[in-house]
C-alpha cells in the first residue's frame, strides 16, 4: 500500500506563514541593532544600550592564540586566517598573539564605536631555522659541510631539518656540484657591488666635496639604485641613517596603517550617545556622526632601528607590512604599522653578515657559509 501524504489545510498554512512573518518582522530590528554594533548591558547597575566596535586581526601562524586585555579570545569568527572580534567597548585594547616556539606580537589598538579596527600580527620562530646551501652534495643528496668552514659557528645559533654531512677532507672529486650554490654566490657578488656603491654614496653625503654654486633637484642615479627599493605602491629608502617607508598609492588604496581614526570630541560623543538612546540604529544623524570621524593619513613612516646602525634593509617576502632590517647585532623583522609602537622580532643573531632577498626567500652569507633562513614553523 502506497503511503499517503495529506497536505496541511489552507488555514493552517496561513497561520504558519503569518506567524513566521511576524517573528521575522519582530526580530529584524534586533538583528540590525546587533549588526551595527549596539549591545544591551543587562548586568549594569542601570541597563543601557551601548555602541561597540570590533577588531579584525590577521594571524598567519596556525597555532597562535589571540588574547585581548589578557583574556584569550574563543568566540572569534574566522575569515581567511583572520579573526573578527566584535562587541568591544570603545577604548584602547591590548592585543597579544602568541604561540609555542613563536615570538609574541603585542599591540595596543583603539576601538571606535561602529568601526572595525584592522591589524596584522606576525610571529617569527624563536629558534632560527635554516637550510644550508653548500657547494657540494653527495649521491644521497646530503649537503657537504667542510669541517674547516664557519658552518659550525652558524649551527650553534640555528637549527635545521636538512640532512647534511661534515667532511673532514677537502677532496671534492666524489661530490656533486650544487647549481643553486653557484647562482647564489653570483647573486651575493652582484649585491656586494651595489652595497659598495651605496656606501660610497652615503659617504659622499656626509663628506661633500667641491661643487657648483647652483645645482638641480634631480636625484642621483646611484641614490635610486642603492638606497631605494619599491614594492607595489610602497617605497623603502634610507635618509640620514634611518629607513623610511613611503606610500605611493592613491587615497582610496592607502594601507590602513598609514591612517588613524581619531575619537570624537567629548561634546560630540555626548550628542551621539543622547541620539542613540532616542533613535533606532542606522538613523541618519548617527551615521553622519560616524562618518565625521576625523581621519589622519601620512605619506611616510619611519622604521624603528632600535638606536642601532642600519647595515642593510629590504621588504619581507610575501608581506607588505613587514620590513627586514639588518642591524649591527643581526637581522630583524619589523612591522611598518606604528600604532602604539612597531613590533620587532629577531630573525637571526650575529654580526659580519650579508643578507639577500631573492625569489621570495631570505638568504644569509656568514663568512664562507651560505644558508636560507626559514620563517615558518612546520605543522605537526
TIBADREN-156990 format. One line per 10 residues: for each residue x, y negated, z of N, C-alpha, C. Coordinates in pm, whole numbers, plus 50000, padded with zeros to 5 digits. Layout:
X/Y/Z/X/Y/Z/X/Y/Z ~ ...
END
This chain:
50086/50119/50000/50000/50000/50000/50089/49876/50000 ~ 50065/49784/49907/50145/49663/49897/50112/49568/50011 ~ 50219/49503/50069/50193/49406/50176/50119/49285/50122 ~ 50028/49237/50200/49951/49119/50161/49992/48999/50247 ~ 50023/48889/50179/50063/48766/50247/49951/48666/50231 ~ 49899/48626/50344/49788/48530/50341/49843/48391/50367 ~ 49830/48296/50274/49881/48159/50296/49803/48089/50405 ~ 49871/47989/50464/49805/47911/50567/49688/47834/50508 ~ 49594/47810/50594/49479/47732/50549/49524/47590/50517 ~ 49449/47524/50431/49485/47389/50387/49496/47293/50505
49405/47302/50599/49409/47210/50712/49531/47235/50801 ~ 49574/47364/50809/49693/47396/50888/49819/47338/50824 ~ 49826/47346/50690/49942/47289/50620/49947/47137/50635 ~ 49829/47075/50635/49826/46931/50655/49873/46893/50794 ~ 49831/46970/50893/49872/46942/51031/50023/46954/51045 ~ 50082/47059/50988/50228/47079/50997/50300/46966/50924 ~ 50252/46929/50804/50319/46824/50725/50318/46691/50800 ~ 50201/46651/50848/50192/46521/50915/50263/46522/51051 ~ 50271/46637/51115/50346/46648/51241/50495/46627/51216 ~ 50548/46692/51111/50690/46676/51078/50718/46534/51030
50626/46476/50952/50645/46339/50905/50648/46241/51023 ~ 50559/46263/51118/50557/46176/51236/50686/46190/51318 ~ 50731/46315/51332/50856/46338/51406/50973/46269/51338 ~ 50975/46273/51202/51083/46208/51128/51079/46056/51146 ~ 50959/45998/51135/50947/45853/51148/50980/45806/51289 ~ 50946/45887/51390/50976/45850/51528/51127/45858/51554 ~ 51192/45963/51499/51335/45983/51526/51425/45899/51437 ~ 51374/45846/51324/51457/45769/51232/51524/45650/51297 ~ 51454/45566/51375/51523/45455/51442/51635/45501/51534 ~ 51613/45616/51600/51717/45668/51690/51841/45709/51612
51820/45772/51494/51934/45811/51411/52011/45689/51361 ~ 51936/45588/51314/52000/45464/51270/52072/45398/51387 ~ 52008/45397/51501/52064/45340/51623/52198/45406/51656 ~ 52202/45540/51648/52322/45616/51681/52430/45600/51575 ~ 52389/45603/51446/52486/45596/51336/52557/45462/51329 ~ 52490/45355/51372/52552/45222/51366/52635/45191/51490 ~ 52653/45290/51579/52745/45272/51691/52683/45234/51822 ~ 52553/45236/51834/52488/45199/51960/52474/45322/52050 ~ 52494/45303/52178/52476/45408/52277/52395/45354/52394 ~ 52315/45443/52453/52237/45406/52571/52301/45471/52692
52348/45390/52785/52417/45439/52905/52314/45471/53012 ~ 52284/45602/53030/52185/45646/53128/52239/45642/53271 ~ 52374/45644/53285/52432/45659/53417/52477/45526/53478 ~ 52460/45417/53406/52499/45287/53460/52401/45244/53569 ~ 52449/45154/53656/52360/45102/53761/52236/45039/53699 ~ 52256/44972/53587/52145/44914/53513/52158/44961/53369 ~ 52085/45072/53334/52099/45129/53200/52079/45024/53091 ~ 52178/45021/52999/52174/44921/52892/52215/44985/52759 ~ 52186/44914/52654/52229/44954/52520/52365/44890/52492 ~ 52461/44973/52452/52597/44924/52430/52640/44953/52287
52704/44857/52222/52760/44876/52089/52900/44934/52102 ~ 52927/45041/52029/53056/45108/52038/53125/45109/51902 ~ 53251/45153/51902/53329/45168/51780/53386/45307/51771 ~ 53479/45328/51680/53537/45460/51663/53682/45454/51620 ~ 53746/45571/51623/53884/45587/51578/53890/45697/51474 ~ 53972/45674/51372/53995/45773/51267/54145/45800/51265 ~ 54186/45913/51324/54328/45943/51343/54369/46056/51249 ~ 54461/46028/51158/54515/46131/51070/54629/46203/51140 ~ 54624/46335/51138/54726/46418/51204/54766/46529/51107 ~ 54895/46534/51072/54942/46637/50978/54976/46767/51049
55027/46760/51171/55064/46881/51244/54937/46958/51282 ~ 54928/47084/51239/54806/47161/51258/54774/47187/51405 ~ 54875/47211/51486/54850/47249/51624/54863/47132/51722 ~ 54868/47011/51671/54878/46895/51760/54742/46862/51820 ~ 54744/46813/51943/54621/46775/52013/54617/46623/52029 ~ 54497/46568/52028/54476/46424/52041/54424/46394/52181 ~ 54485/46295/52245/54441/46250/52376/54408/46101/52368 ~ 54296/46062/52426/54258/45921/52435/54243/45886/52582 ~ 54324/45789/52625/54326/45748/52766/54349/45868/52857 ~ 54447/45952/52819/54493/46069/52894/54395/46186/52894
54287/46180/52820/54191/46290/52814/54190/46350/52674 ~ 54198/46483/52668/54204/46550/52537/54070/46536/52466 ~ 54079/46510/52335/53959/46497/52253/53918/46636/52205 ~ 53796/46678/52239/53748/46811/52200/53624/46804/52111 ~ 53566/46686/52096/53443/46673/52019/53461/46590/51892 ~ 53584/46587/51840/53610/46506/51720/53556/46577/51596 ~ 53516/46497/51499/53473/46550/51370/53592/46547/51275 ~ 53621/46661/51211/53742/46675/51131/53711/46648/50984 ~ 53791/46560/50924/53781/46529/50782/53922/46530/50723 ~ 53957/46634/50646/54086/46638/50576/54204/46605/50667
54228/46685/50764/54339/46668/50858/54330/46538/50937 ~ 54212/46482/50947/54192/46361/51027/54075/46383/51120 ~ 54079/46318/51236/53976/46332/51337/53903/46199/51354 ~ 53770/46208/51354/53688/46090/51375/53631/46099/51516 ~ 53671/46005/51601/53622/45999/51738/53530/45880/51750 ~ 53404/45904/51784/53305/45797/51787/53260/45770/51930 ~ 53181/45664/51945/53123/45630/52074/53223/45572/52173 ~ 53328/45503/52124/53428/45445/52212/53392/45301/52248 ~ 53414/45265/52372/53384/45130/52417/53480/45031/52351 ~ 53432/44912/52317/53519/44810/52256/53625/44760/52354
53744/44811/52341/53858/44770/52423/53983/44836/52366 ~ 54095/44818/52431/54220/44882/52387/54224/45024/52444 ~ 54246/45122/52356/54254/45262/52396/54396/45314/52368 ~ 54447/45395/52457/54580/45454/52440/54564/45595/52381 ~ 54628/45617/52268/54612/45744/52196/54745/45820/52197 ~ 54738/45947/52234/54853/46038/52226/54822/46148/52126 ~ 54920/46183/52045/54912/46302/51961/55038/46384/51987 ~ 55020/46504/52040/55136/46583/52081/55111/46731/52056 ~ 55221/46804/52046/55215/46948/52025/55345/47012/52067 ~ 55343/47143/52078/55463/47216/52121/55574/47201/52018
55694/47170/52068/55815/47154/51986/55804/47036/51889 ~ 55715/46941/51920/55700/46822/51837/55721/46696/51921 ~ 55773/46592/51858/55779/46463/51924/55637/46410/51943 ~ 55617/46335/52051/55485/46279/52081/55469/46142/52017 ~ 55355/46122/51953/55320/45993/51894/55223/45921/51986 ~ 55253/45796/52020/55171/45718/52114/55142/45582/52051 ~ 55017/45538/52062/54980/45409/52007/54862/45353/52085 ~ 54867/45223/52114/54754/45154/52175/54678/45082/52064 ~ 54550/45118/52049/54468/45066/51940/54346/44994/51995 ~ 54314/44882/51935/54198/44804/51976/54076/44851/51900
53973/44892/51973/53847/44935/51912/53747/44820/51920 ~ 53687/44788/51806/53589/44680/51795/53453/44742/51768 ~ 53348/44685/51826/53213/44737/51808/53176/44744/51660 ~ 53113/44856/51620/53061/44880/51485/53171/44902/51381 ~ 53296/44909/51422/53406/44923/51327/53489/45047/51363 ~ 53531/45121/51261/53619/45237/51281/53763/45194/51258 ~ 53847/45207/51360/53988/45172/51352/54067/45292/51303 ~ 54150/45271/51203/54224/45380/51140/54369/45379/51186 ~ 54427/45498/51200/54569/45512/51234/54619/45646/51182 ~ 54748/45654/51158/54809/45776/51106/54922/45818/51199
54903/45933/51264/55005/45986/51355/55106/46069/51278 ~ 55226/46080/51332/55326/46170/51276/55403/46234/51391 ~ 55443/46359/51370/55511/46435/51475/55625/46514/51412 ~ 55748/46466/51430/55866/46534/51380/55908/46645/51477 ~ 55975/46749/51429/56022/46855/51519/56123/46803/51620 ~ 56113/46852/51743/56209/46814/51847/56348/46866/51812 ~ 56354/46990/51765/56481/47051/51728/56495/47045/51576 ~ 56605/46988/51530/56627/46973/51386/56637/47109/51319 ~ 56560/47126/51213/56567/47247/51132/56632/47210/50999 ~ 56725/47292/50955/56797/47258/50833/56815/47383/50746
56841/47355/50619/56868/47460/50520/57003/47429/50455 ~ 57104/47513/50481/57235/47485/50423/57232/47492/50271 ~ 57304/47400/50208/57325/47404/50062/57474/47422/50042 ~ 57516/47545/50019/57658/47578/50011/57701/47600/49866 ~ 57830/47593/49845/57882/47604/49709/57871/47746/49655 ~ 57878/47844/49746/57878/47984/49702/57774/48064/49780 ~ 57730/48173/49721/57643/48271/49787/57687/48410/49745 ~ 57648/48512/49823/57685/48649/49787/57575/48713/49703 ~ 57593/48837/49667/57498/48904/49578/57363/48925/49646 ~ 57358/48916/49779/57231/48929/49853/57157/48796/49864
57215/48690/49810/57152/48559/49815/57180/48483/49942 ~ 57270/48531/50026/57303/48463/50151/57405/48353/50125 ~ 57383/48238/50190/57476/48126/50176/57609/48160/50243 ~ 57717/48123/50178/57850/48148/50233/57901/48020/50298 ~ 57929/48026/50427/57983/47912/50500/58124/47948/50546 ~ 58221/47869/50503/58359/47897/50541/58385/47852/50683 ~ 58459/47931/50755/58487/47902/50897/58563/47773/50914 ~ 58637/47732/50811/58717/47610/50821/58634/47483/50796 ~ 58509/47497/50757/58426/47380/50726/58370/47320/50854 ~ 58299/47208/50838/58238/47140/50954/58099/47193/50984
58062/47305/50924/57927/47359/50942/57899/47397/51086 ~ 58000/47448/51156/57978/47488/51295/57933/47368/51379 ~ 57992/47252/51355/57953/47131/51428/57807/47096/51399 ~ 57765/47110/51273/57628/47080/51236/57531/47178/51300 ~ 57565/47305/51298/57475/47408/51351/57460/47400/51502 ~ 57550/47330/51569/57535/47310/51713/57420/47214/51743 ~ 57386/47126/51648/57280/47027/51668/57153/47059/51591 ~ 57146/47177/51530/57029/47210/51449/57008/47360/51449 ~ 56890/47401/51406/56857/47541/51390/56818/47565/51245 ~ 56831/47689/51200/56797/47723/51064/56741/47864/51057
56645/47882/50969/56589/48015/50946/56649/48077/50821 ~ 56736/48003/50750/56801/48055/50630/56908/48156/50669 ~ 56927/48254/50585/57029/48357/50609/57162/48308/50552 ~ 57266/48313/50635/57398/48271/50589/57504/48362/50650 ~ 57623/48357/50591/57735/48440/50635/57858/48352/50650 ~ 57928/48368/50763/58054/48298/50783/58166/48377/50717 ~ 58246/48309/50635/58359/48372/50567/58488/48330/50633 ~ 58571/48427/50662/58700/48398/50728/58811/48370/50628 ~ 58784/48396/50501/58883/48370/50398/58826/48274/50295 ~ 58913/48202/50228/58869/48105/50128/58864/48165/49988
58888/48293/49976/58879/48358/49845/58734/48355/49796 ~ 58714/48314/49671/58579/48295/49620/58547/48380/49497 ~ 58639/48467/49457/58619/48541/49332/58499/48634/49336 ~ 58460/48680/49453/58348/48775/49464/58215/48706/49490 ~ 58214/48572/49491/58090/48499/49524/58026/48440/49398 ~ 57898/48406/49411/57824/48341/49304/57820/48191/49328 ~ 57829/48113/49221/57827/47967/49231/57682/47919/49243 ~ 57658/47830/49339/57524/47776/49363/57507/47648/49280 ~ 57418/47652/49181/57398/47536/49093/57337/47417/49169 ~ 57257/47444/49271/57198/47336/49349/57307/47254/49418
57411/47322/49465/57522/47253/49530/57590/47158/49432 ~ 57610/47203/49310/57677/47120/49209/57597/46994/49181 ~ 57466/47009/49162/57380/46895/49135/57374/46800/49255 ~ 57367/46856/49375/57359/46773/49495/57489/46697/49518 ~ 57601/46761/49493/57730/46695/49508/57741/46577/49411 ~ 57693/46596/49288/57695/46487/49190/57603/46373/49235 ~ 57486/46407/49291/57393/46304/49338/57452/46222/49452 ~ 57524/46288/49542/57589/46216/49652/57701/46127/49599 ~ 57771/46172/49495/57878/46090/49437/57820/45962/49376 ~ 57708/45976/49304/57642/45857/49248/57594/45764/49358
57543/45822/49466/57495/45739/49577/57611/45665/49643 ~ 57726/45729/49652/57844/45662/49709/57878/45536/49630 ~ 57864/45543/49499/57894/45427/49415/57794/45315/49443 ~ 57666/45351/49455/57564/45250/49484/57585/45189/49623 ~ 57620/45274/49720/57642/45225/49857/57760/45129/49863 ~ 57863/45159/49786/57980/45071/49784/57944/44935/49726 ~ 57861/44936/49621/57816/44810/49563/57731/44732/49663 ~ 57648/44805/49738/57565/44739/49840/57652/44675/49948 ~ 57753/44748/49994/57842/44694/50098/57915/44569/50048 ~ 57962/44575/49925/58033/44459/49869/57940/44339/49855
57815/44367/49817/57720/44257/49802/57688/44194/49937 ~ 57664/44276/50039/57635/44223/50172/57754/44148/50229 ~ 57875/44199/50199/57996/44130/50245/58008/43993/50180 ~ 57970/43985/50051/57978/43857/49981/57879/43755/50037 ~ 57765/43804/50089/57669/43714/50150/57724/43654/50279 ~ 57794/43737/50357/57850/43691/50484/57978/43610/50465 ~ 58044/43630/50352/58170/43560/50326/58165/43494/50188 ~ 58088/43387/50173/58073/43322/50042/58205/43262/49994 ~ 58226/43273/49866/58345/43213/49804/58304/43087/49729 ~ 58401/43026/49659/58373/42904/49584/58263/42929/49482
58171/42833/49469/58061/42846/49373/58026/42708/49321 ~ 57937/42703/49222/57893/42576/49167/57802/42505/49266 ~ 57791/42374/49249/57710/42295/49341/57563/42325/49325 ~ 57520/42358/49204/57379/42391/49180/57369/42535/49133 ~ 57269/42606/49184/57251/42747/49148/57105/42771/49116 ~ 57078/42876/49043/56940/42915/49013/56888/43003/49124 ~ 56757/43023/49126/56694/43101/49232/56674/43246/49194 ~ 56726/43289/49080/56707/43427/49039/56790/43519/49127 ~ 56737/43640/49150/56805/43738/49235/56917/43805/49158 ~ 57018/43845/49232/57131/43914/49171/57090/44055/49132
57137/44107/49014/57106/44245/48976/57156/44345/49079 ~ 57270/44313/49143/57323/44403/49245/57229/44409/49364 ~ 57171/44295/49401/57078/44292/49514/56958/44382/49486 ~ 56904/44372/49365/56788/44454/49330/56824/44601/49329 ~ 56942/44634/49278/56979/44774/49260/57020/44841/49390 ~ 57075/44767/49484/57135/44831/49600/57064/44804/49731 ~ 56983/44700/49740/56920/44669/49867/56768/44673/49860 ~ 56711/44716/49747/56567/44717/49730/56521/44852/49677 ~ 56413/44904/49737/56354/45030/49690/56203/45012/49684 ~ 56142/45066/49580/55999/45050/49559/55929/45185/49558
55809/45184/49615/55720/45300/49603/55577/45248/49594 ~ 55511/45281/49486/55374/45234/49463/55369/45082/49478 ~ 55293/45032/49574/55280/44887/49594/55359/44838/49715 ~ 55461/44912/49756/55544/44872/49870/55687/44850/49823 ~ 55751/44751/49882/55891/44721/49852/55970/44723/49981 ~ 56077/44801/49983/56162/44817/50100/56295/44748/50072 ~ 56333/44654/50158/56456/44579/50131/56523/44538/50262 ~ 56647/44494/50248/56730/44455/50363/56758/44306/50357 ~ 56749/44240/50474/56779/44097/50482/56838/44066/50618 ~ 56957/44009/50618/57025/43968/50741/57036/44083/50841
57066/44201/50790/57087/44317/50878/56961/44389/50919 ~ 56844/44337/50883/56717/44400/50916/56651/44456/50790 ~ 56563/44553/50810/56492/44615/50699/56345/44572/50704 ~ 56291/44533/50591/56153/44487/50582/56077/44569/50478 ~ 55944/44578/50499/55854/44639/50402/55757/44530/50356 ~ 55751/44509/50225/55663/44407/50168/55549/44473/50093 ~ 55429/44419/50112/55311/44467/50042/55295/44391/49911 ~ 55290/44464/49800/55275/44403/49668/55136/44425/49611 ~ 55048/44493/49685/54915/44525/49635/54822/44406/49646 ~ 54711/44416/49578/54608/44312/49586/54541/44319/49722
54461/44218/49752/54398/44210/49884/54309/44331/49911 ~ 54240/44380/49810/54150/44493/49828/54224/44624/49851 ~ 54349/44633/49806/54427/44757/49819/54536/44748/49925 ~ 54531/44644/50008/54631/44628/50113/54620/44740/50216 ~ 54730/44809/50249/54724/44912/50353/54672/44855/50484 ~ 54597/44937/50557/54529/44889/50678/54626/44837/50783 ~ 54748/44890/50787/54840/44850/50893/54903/44713/50867 ~ 54876/44653/50751/54919/44515/50727/54819/44414/50782 ~ 54701/44461/50821/54595/44371/50866/54547/44413/51005 ~ 54488/44317/51074/54430/44345/51204/54303/44263/51218
54203/44322/51284/54077/44253/51309/54078/44200/51450 ~ 54064/44069/51464/54066/44007/51595/53928/44017/51661 ~ 53922/44036/51795/53794/44039/51864/53719/43906/51848 ~ 53586/43913/51860/53507/43791/51853/53535/43701/51973 ~ 53523/43570/51955/53534/43479/52070/53427/43512/52173 ~ 53453/43477/52300/53362/43513/52407/53221/43458/52384 ~ 53209/43333/52337/53076/43277/52318/52999/43352/52210 ~ 53071/43401/52107/53005/43474/52000/52971/43616/52045 ~ 53057/43674/52130/53027/43806/52185/52898/43801/52266 ~ 52882/43698/52347/52760/43684/52428/52638/43671/52338
52654/43598/52228/52542/43581/52135/52503/43713/52071 ~ 52605/43792/52032/52577/43921/51969/52511/44016/52067 ~ 52562/44021/52192/52502/44109/52292/52357/44072/52318 ~ 52331/43942/52328/52193/43896/52351/52104/43934/52233 ~ 52157/43924/52113/52081/43958/51993/52056/44108/51985 ~ 52157/44189/52023/52142/44333/52019/52030/44380/52111 ~ 52016/44316/52223/51912/44355/52317/51773/44315/52269 ~ 51767/44220/52176/51637/44171/52131/51596/44228/51996 ~ 51695/44268/51913/51664/44312/51778/51706/44456/51757 ~ 51653/44519/51654/51690/44654/51618/51828/44655/51554
51899/44768/51564/52028/44778/51495/52012/44754/51345 ~ 52111/44690/51287/52107/44665/51144/52042/44533/51107 ~ 52006/44453/51206/51946/44324/51175/52048/44233/51108 ~ 52001/44139/51028/52090/44053/50951/52184/43973/51040 ~ 52135/43925/51153/52218/43841/51239/52335/43919/51296 ~ 52308/44045/51337/52415/44128/51391/52516/44160/51282 ~ 52468/44198/51163/52559/44232/51054/52644/44113/51013 ~ 52587/43992/51014/52664/43872/50982/52771/43846/51088 ~ 52738/43874/51215/52836/43854/51322/52953/43950/51306 ~ 52921/44075/51268/53027/44174/51248/53114/44134/51129
53050/44090/51021/53125/44053/50901/53212/43930/50924 ~ 53177/43850/51026/53253/43727/51050/53378/43749/51135 ~ 53405/43876/51171/53526/43903/51248/53648/43855/51171 ~ 53730/43770/51231/53848/43720/51160/53949/43831/51133 ~ 54002/43836/51012/54096/43939/50971/54227/43875/50930 ~ 54336/43915/50994/54467/43860/50965/54550/43965/50890 ~ 54608/43925/50778/54691/44014/50699/54827/43949/50675 ~ 54930/44031/50672/55066/43983/50645/55114/44041/50513 ~ 55220/43984/50461/55277/44035/50338/55398/44124/50364 ~ 55462/44111/50481/55578/44194/50511/55580/44232/50658
55643/44345/50686/55657/44396/50822/55804/44429/50845 ~ 55856/44384/50958/55995/44410/50994/56005/44544/51066 ~ 56099/44629/51023/56116/44760/51084/56201/44750/51210 ~ 56167/44830/51310/56240/44831/51436/56367/44915/51421 ~ 56482/44848/51426/56610/44919/51414/56675/44944/51550 ~ 56599/44920/51658/56643/44952/51795/56775/44884/51831 ~ 56795/44764/51779/56918/44687/51806/57044/44761/51764 ~ 57034/44842/51662/57149/44917/51612/57174/44880/51466 ~ 57292/44908/51419/57329/44874/51282/57263/44969/51183 ~ 57204/44911/51079/57142/44990/50974/57249/45034/50875
57263/45164/50858/57360/45218/50763/57294/45247/50629 ~ 57173/45301/50633/57101/45333/50510/56952/45338/50541 ~ 56869/45332/50437/56724/45337/50456/56658/45386/50329 ~ 56539/45443/50343/56463/45490/50227/56321/45522/50273 ~ 56232/45542/50175/56097/45586/50207/56098/45733/50247 ~ 56012/45768/50342/55998/45909/50380/55920/45981/50271 ~ 55965/46099/50227/55897/46169/50118/55751/46202/50152 ~ 55662/46167/50061/55523/46207/50073/55439/46131/50173 ~ 55490/46022/50230/55412/45946/50328/55446/45798/50312 ~ 55345/45718/50279/55368/45576/50253/55376/45493/50380
55350/45553/50497/55354/45479/50623/55484/45502/50699 ~ 55573/45585/50647/55694/45622/50720/55820/45582/50642 ~ 55921/45540/50718/56049/45498/50662/56160/45579/50728 ~ 56261/45614/50649/56382/45676/50702/56484/45568/50729 ~ 56531/45559/50853/56637/45465/50890/56757/45543/50940 ~ 56870/45527/50872/56993/45585/50921/57065/45479/51003 ~ 57072/45503/51134/57139/45412/51225/57271/45473/51270 ~ 57341/45404/51356/57474/45450/51396/57473/45580/51474 ~ 57356/45619/51531/57350/45741/51611/57278/45854/51540 ~ 57233/45832/51416/57166/45938/51344/57055/45886/51254
56972/45979/51206/56863/45946/51115/56732/45947/51191 ~ 56652/45841/51174/56526/45825/51246/56412/45810/51146 ~ 56294/45859/51185/56171/45835/51110/56093/45729/51186 ~ 56063/45617/51119/55996/45503/51182/55870/45471/51103 ~ 55760/45448/51172/55636/45411/51105/55633/45262/51074 ~ 55570/45226/50963/55556/45085/50928/55453/45019/51018 ~ 55348/45089/51052/55240/45039/51136/55297/44987/51268 ~ 55291/44856/51289/55350/44797/51410/55245/44744/51507 ~ 55123/44796/51501/55025/44758/51602/55071/44813/51737 ~ 55082/44725/51834/55136/44757/51967/55287/44778/51959
55332/44873/51879/55476/44898/51859/55490/44993/51741 ~ 55615/45015/51698/55644/45111/51593/55703/45237/51656 ~ 55637/45349/51636/55691/45476/51683/55813/45515/51601 ~ 55917/45560/51669/56039/45607/51603/56075/45744/51661 ~ 56101/45840/51574/56137/45975/51617/56265/46017/51546 ~ 56358/46068/51625/56489/46103/51569/56478/46233/51489 ~ 56531/46229/51367/56526/46345/51279/56656/46425/51285 ~ 56769/46355/51293/56898/46425/51302/56996/46338/51378 ~ 57068/46400/51470/57164/46329/51555/57303/46342/51496 ~ 57376/46230/51494/57514/46237/51451/57559/46112/51378
57689/46091/51377/57749/45981/51305/57826/46033/51185 ~ 57883/45942/51108/57960/45978/50990/57877/46065/50896 ~ 57756/46017/50865/57663/46092/50780/57640/46018/50650 ~ 57590/46092/50553/57536/46035/50430/57398/46094/50410 ~ 57300/46009/50380/57161/46052/50363/57118/46032/50219 ~ 57042/46128/50168/56995/46121/50030/56854/46177/50023 ~ 56762/46100/49964/56625/46147/49938/56616/46180/49790 ~ 56587/46306/49759/56585/46350/49620/56477/46455/49601 ~ 56391/46435/49500/56286/46531/49465/56199/46570/49584 ~ 56165/46470/49666/56077/46496/49779/56142/46564/49896
56273/46571/49900/56345/46635/50011/56449/46540/50068 ~ 56486/46565/50194/56586/46484/50263/56713/46566/50277 ~ 56821/46518/50218/56949/46588/50225/57047/46505/50306 ~ 57137/46575/50375/57239/46510/50457/57374/46573/50424 ~ 57474/46486/50416/57611/46532/50398/57691/46488/50520 ~ 57747/46583/50592/57830/46554/50708/57967/46613/50683 ~ 58059/46524/50655/58194/46564/50613/58185/46650/50488 ~ 58223/46780/50495/58222/46864/50375/58103/46960/50372 ~ 58003/46936/50457/57889/47029/50466/57762/46955/50426 ~ 57685/47015/50334/57560/46955/50289/57443/47046/50325
57330/46983/50361/57213/47061/50400/57087/46977/50383 ~ 56974/47046/50373/56843/46982/50367/56782/46983/50506 ~ 56726/46868/50548/56658/46860/50676/56511/46891/50654 ~ 56460/46990/50726/56320/47032/50714/56237/46961/50820 ~ 56126/46905/50778/56046/46821/50869/55916/46886/50914 ~ 55892/47008/50873/55768/47075/50910/55797/47193/51002 ~ 55706/47213/51100/55713/47329/51187/55645/47445/51117 ~ 55714/47560/51102/55647/47673/51035/55528/47722/51114 ~ 55418/47753/51046/55297/47802/51114/55320/47945/51162 ~ 55264/47973/51279/55281/48107/51336/55191/48209/51266
END
